Amino acid sequence: MRRRTAALALGTAAVMALTGCSTMSPGEGGTVTLNMVESLTNPARTDLLKDLIADFEQQNPKIEVNLVSPPTEQADQKIQQMLQSGSGVDVLEVRDITVGPWSNNGWLYDMKKDLAGWKGWEDLTENAVAASEDDKGRTYFVPYGFYGLSLFHRTDLIEKAGFDKPPATWEELLEQASALHEPGERRYGYAFRGGANAHSNATAAIEAYVADRIDPANGYLLKDGSTIFSAPEALDAMETYLKLFRQASPKSSVAWGYPEMVEGFSNGSTAFLLQDPEVIATVSESESIEQGQWSTAPLMAGPSGKTVQPLATAGWGVADGSKHKAEAVKLVEFLSEGKASTAFTKKNSLVPILKSAAEDEFYRTGPWASYVTMTENPDKYLVVTQPRGVAWWAQWQQRADTDVQKMILGKLSPKELLAGWDAYWTEKWKK
């Protein structure tokens, strides 16, 4: 998944300065100033947040919001420094990979009681409500949207190759991608992810193959308590996935991460791409392929006819050190409701948190329709929670990415890779 590498809104020195001062006390006329810190910064997103904050301030004249926007690459580290100091941050962006360590350290405020009477709950999707609570029922953030995978595909090339619809299974993807793969013409079947975050797509294949036995509360476990990597179906998944690289992907994709994958599809050189909805906006702006030449399809199923949607999420939370928690929670509520939420999800190409999106023409047509299809068919497109909040997630990502690259280079067999992953998670959970 892309972690937006963007340009800056505030320098390191300014962030560090903020960590040294406490949240401002009510000023003249009882005005409260909240410091709000975002993590996945980019200029357009920051401008949008400023517009939403202006609307909030207009509705709440006694609350002012100071938006802090550190560069994405250092943002989580800077937020952690601010949280450790116990001051300088009231509302903050909390991600599924940061909520675990930050809450375990006591830095996040449990908004459960504050939000008990919030009418906004009625408007949220089941996924949004579920994501807002941890396994102990605590609410450390309200999600602002989801990152979910779908299959970007070239409709014109599929038709030209004699197929009447896009792939519905991983096996069909291998078949179609191989048929469309013509390296001599600089056209490739699949935009393979062999570099940064390579493990995510590999794991998506494994989860699809074990979908009927997976534990929805922990996407890395089967219902019998063993890891998904120990399942015989996992080996079938990885062998199919390896064939995708060998039979249908450019050799250079051994090092492809998010930018290269997206560029490969949007410049017209690859026929299939597995990515998040934020890519819809990028491909829509491409001058190499026209709107009628591409679309998205639901995530591919495994042998059982089911698949697993490993939704990643982030949202807005409140720092435990905030001296203005009531006002901070009010801002979280505002950003999670109605026009503010809709504007944020649409302009950032996120799977929405509001039920009303299912009736919105924006989401029901074109490349967004596949996400509505998956949402409306939860028995086939299973939503599970991956253990992204564990303290060792960053370590796991690094190790797993390296293993995937070793596998596609022939230095590690699929069987050896899975045995290593099974041992890794089994040992971690024992501790």
N, C-alpha and C positions, 0 to 999 in steps of 0.2 A: 504494500500500500504506500502510496505517496505520502511523504511527510514534507509538506511544502517548503521548499528552500527559497526563501523569498528575501526580499529586500528589507530593509530595515525601517523601524520607526523610532527606535530609541537606542542610543549607544550604551555600551557596557558601563561606562562611568555613571551615566544617569540612573541605570538600574541599581547599581551598587549604592548610589546616593539614597535611593528610595528605601533600601533595606535598612538604612541607618536611622530613619525617622518613623515615628509612629503615625498611624492613621490620624488625620486631622480631626480635631475636636469641633463640635458645633460652633460655627462662627456667628457673625452678626445675624440677628433674626432667627437664630436656631438652625442655620444651614449645616448639614452634614456633608462631608466630602468622602466619597468612597474611591479607593484605588482599585481598579479592575485590570487584571493582567491576562493577556492572551498568549497562547503558545504557538499555534500554527499560523504565524504571521505572514501576510503578504499585503502589498499596498491597497489593492482593491477591497480586500476583506476588512482591513483596518478602517478604510473610508466608510464602508457599510456599517461597521460597528459604531462609528462616530455618529452616523445619521440616526441609528436606532437609539443610541444613548441620548441624543438631542430630543427625540420624541419622549423618552422616559423622563428627562429633566423637565420638559414642558408640562407633563402630567403630574410631576412631583417637584414643585418649585423649591422645596426645602432640602432637596438632595442634589448634590453635584457629583459627577463621576469623572475621575481622571483616568483615562485609558493608557495603560502602559503596554508597549508593543515591542518586546525584545526580538532580535533576529531569531528565526526558527531554530537554527543550529545550536544556539546556546540557551534557548528559552526555558526549557525544563530545568536546566541547571540553575539559571537565575531565579526562577520561581522557587526552587528548593532553598536557595540561599535566603530569599525573602521570608519564606515560611519558617526556616530555622531561627531567624532573628526575632520572630514573634510579632513583627509589625511591618507596616508598609504595604500590606495587601489585604483587601476585604473580599472581593469577588475574583475568582480565577478560573482559568480553563483547566479542567481536569480530564485526563484521558484514561482509557481503560488500562493503559500500561503504567500510569502513574498513581492511580487511585489506591492501589494496594500499598506500596511503600509509604506514600504520604499519609494515608489514614493510620497505618500501623505505627507511625511516629507521632500520632496525635496532632497532626497539623491541619486536618480538615474537620469542619464542623458538621455534625449530623443534623440535617435539616428535617428529619422525620416529623417531629412534633410541630414545627413551624408550618409545615406544608400539609398537615392533617386536614385542615378545612379548605384547602385550595381547590377552587372549582375547576382549575385547569386540568386536573387529573382526568376528568370525564372526556376531555378532547384528545387525550394521548392514545396512541396505538398500544396494543398489548406489549409489543417489543420495547417501546419507550418506557412503559410502566415497569416492566421487568428489569430493564437496564438501570433504572434509577435506584434499585435496592441491591445491597450486597447479600451474601448468604446468611447474614444475621439480621436482615431487615433494616439496615441503616441506609440513609440517603445522603451520600456525600456529593452527589452531583445529579442534575437533571440533564439528560442527553439533549443536545441540540440537533442531532441527526445521526445517520449511520453511514458507514462505508460498507458496501456490499458488492460482491462480485457478480458480473454478468459477462456474457460472451459477445464482444464486439466482432462483427463479421461483415465481409463484403458480399452483399446480396447479388451483385452483378456477376461476380466470379463463381459463386455457388451455382447460379443458374446456368452459366456458361459451361460448367463442368458436368452438368446433367443431374444435379441434385435439386429436389423440389422444395427443400426447407433446410434451415440451418441444423447443425448437430444438436441432438437432445441428450446424448450420452457421451462419455469420454471415448468410447470405442468409435462412435460415429465421428467425433472430432478428429481422431487419428486418421480415419478413412478419408474424410474430406480434405483435411490439411495436407495429407500426403498426395492426394490427387491434384490439388492446386499448386503444389510445390514445383516450381520451375526455376532453379538457380541460374540456368543459362540465360534466362530472360530477366534476371534480377527480381524475380517474384518468389516469395517464400510463403509456405503454408501457415506457420504459426510464429508469433512473437514470443519466443521462449524467455523465461526469466532465470538466468543463470548467475546473476550478480547479486546486488544488494536485495535482501528480503526474498531470496530464491525459495526459501523453505515454505513460504506462505502458499504459493500455488501448488507445490508438491503436496503439502498437507491437505489442501482442498481436494485433491484427487483421492487421497487416502480416505478422508472423511466421507466422500461420496460412495466409495466402495464398501464402507462398513456402516452406512447410514441406518440400516434397519436394526443395528445392534449398539448404536452409539449412546452414550450417556448425555442427555441434553444439558445437564448442569455442568458437565465438564467434557468439552469436545475432544479431549485427548484420552478419554477413557471409554471402554466398552461398559455395558451395563453389568457385566460380571466382575468389574473392578480391574481388569487387565488393561494395558495401554492399547490404543488403536494400532500402534506400530507392531504389536505382537500378532495381530490377526493375519490369517492366510490371505485374506482379501487385500491386505495392505501390499503384499508382494505383487499381486496382479496389478494393482494401481500403479506402483512404482515402475514396473516393467513397461506398462502402457505409456507412462509419462516419459520414460527414457526414450521410447520409440518416437515420441513426438519431437524430441530434439534431434535424433539421428535421421529420421525420415522426412521431417517437415519443417525444420527450422534453420535459419542461417547459422553458419559456424561461429560467427562473431557473437551470437547471442549467449555464448558461454559466459560472457561478462556483462550481459544486459541487465540493467536495473530499470526503475520506473521511467526515466526520461527516454532511454533508448527504445524500450518496448512501445511506448506511446508514439514516438517519432516514427518507428517502423510501420505502424498501422496508419497514422495520419498522413504520411507521405506516399501511401499507396503501395508500399513494397511487401507488406505482409497481409495475409487474408483473414487471420484470426488473432484476437487479443483478449486475454482474460484480465479485466481490470475493474476499477471502481467507477461509480457514476460521475465523478468529477471530470473524467476523461470525455464525457459527452460534449462539454463545452469546448474542449480543446479540438476534438475531431470536427465539430461543427464549424470551426473557424478555419479548417484546412482548405487550402487552395488546390490541393492535389487530388482530392476526391470530393465528389458532389454529394448532396444530401440523399439523393436517390440511390446511391451506390453502396450505402452501408446502413446498418442498424444494430440493435443488440438483441440477444436471446437469453432466456433464463439459464442459470448455471446448469451445467451438464450433470446428468444422473449417473449413478453406478449401476451394477447388475440388478439391484433390487427395484430399479425404477425410481428410487428416491435419491435425494442429494442433501447436502448440508450447507446452509448459508452461514459461513463464519463471519457474522457481522462484527465489525469493529466500531467503536463509538467513542465519543467525547462529549463533554457538556460543561455547564457552568456550576461551580460550587462556591462555598464560602470558607474562608480561612478561620480556623479555630481561634486565632489571635485577634480577629477583628473585634473592634470595640463598638461596631454598629451592625450587629448581626441582623436585626429586624429590617433595617434599610437594605442590607445586602441581599437578604432573602427576597425582598420585594423586587429587586432588580433581576434576580434569577427567574422569578415568576413572570415578569414582563417579557423577558427574552424567550421564554418558553411558551408563549401564548400567541394566538392569532396572527396578525399582520407581521409582527416582529419575527416570529418563528418561520413563517412562510417565506418572508423575504430572505432570511438567512439561509434556509435550505435550498431555495431556488438559485440564488446567486452564487452559492458555493457547491452546487451540484451534489447535494447530499440526499440520501433516502430520508424522507420527512418523518417527523414524530407525530404529526397530527392526523387523525382519522379522516378529516375532510379532504386530504390530498387524494384519496382514492376516487373522488368525484371531480377532481380538478382536471380540466382538459390538458393542462400542461404535462401532467404525469400519465394520463391515460392514452396518449398518442405518441407516435414516433419512438425514439430510442428509450424513453422512460417507461414504456408500456410493459417491458419485461419485468421491471421491479414490482409493478402492480400485480402482475400475474403471480409472481412468487409470494407476495404478501397475501394474496387471496387464496392460495393453495398451500397452507402450512403443513398438510399431511404429506405432501410430496417434497416441498422445499423446507426442510427442517431447520429451525433456528436453534443453534446451540451456543453455549458460552465457552469460549476458549480460555485457558488459564493465563491470560495475558497480565494479570495483576500480581503474579508471583514475583518474589524478589529476584529470582534468577532469570527472568525473561530475556533481558538484554544479553546475558551470557549464552542462553539457549539460541537466540537468533544468530549470533556470531558463529557458534559451533555448527548449527544446522545449515546455514548458508554455505559454509566451507564444505560440508559433507555433500551437499547437492552438487556443488561444482566438481568435487572429486569424482562423483558418480558419473557425470556426463563426460568427464575427461577419461573415464575408464580406469581410474585409480581406486575405485570402491564399487563393489557390486550392490545392486538394490537390496539383496539379502543382508549384506554386511551393514549397509546404512541403517536398515530397519532394526537390526539387532542392537546396534549402537544407540539408536534413539530410544528403543524400549528399555535398555539398561539404564540410560541416563535418567529418564522420567521415573522409572521404578525406584531407583536409588534416592532421587530427590524427594519423592513423596514419602519414602520410609523415614526420612529425617524430619 
